[in-house]
């Protein structure tokens, strides 16, 4: 019997300005830039990975920043919110910080039907994010940035998928991927794997009148789920293909291996392996410090570096009297 999916691995989205993207996720949200590489299919474009100190699966938000890209449309057939777990009692601190830094964010509120407090916010391109207050999330945060450990993001809490007909997507999660229902509220249906804790959850929201989502800047490109090793990935590939899904070949992403398929509600899913990890080509202490290229692109390094705009992890100024 194949091993089950272990939770979320990463979420990949699209941005416009590379430096603005780095400033927001490292300087405001306090994540670590754990890898600065390129889109392997378009090496004139960066691929940024943000997460905890080591880029642990379940903490990783990644971006393709295409300068000048047009904005996408949020809607059905799409992952429409990415939620991070933060410590219980920290949302007041976060609300003050986001307000003083001019971030588009709502006040903390309770999610209808669920015993959880949430701040909803958007990044510079309009990507929908959430901070969810969680007690007992023991994952260690990245503390090398501007956010203190007592308030820092621990990793993913979950993702939200928007569907015209939620049963189509929930059937894939439940029957094909091994998720189980753990909650329901209003038009939101929650599923999880493993212990059901942060990083294992997927919410499906019913929006029968929503427009079709269009993937471009400010939207999620795909959602990736964790598998422990290559053998498990092969087993999942065979099973999903046998159930009628069009599954990609295994692709080497250097830091994990991937297969892709589109669930029947339209969201692009990926199954990604935990190994080999982000420290395969630079030490943990130096993660994200230099541009890393796969071996087949190294001969073109000079040309690629000339094309790519310069970016750096830098301190984001806090207005006088702002949250520290």
Secondary structure by P-SEA (a helix, b strand, c coil): cccccccccccccccccaaaaaaaacccccccccccccccccccbbbbbbbccccccccbbbbbccccccccccccccccbbbbbbcccaaaaaaaaaaaaccccccccccccccbbbbbbccccbbbbbbbbbcccccccccccccccccccccccbbbbbcccaaaaaaaaccccccccccccccbbbbbccccccccbbbbbbcccccccccccccccbbbbbbccaaaaaaaaaaaaaaccccccccccccccbbbbbcccbbbbbbbbccccccccccccccccccccccccccaaaaaaaaccccccccccccccccc
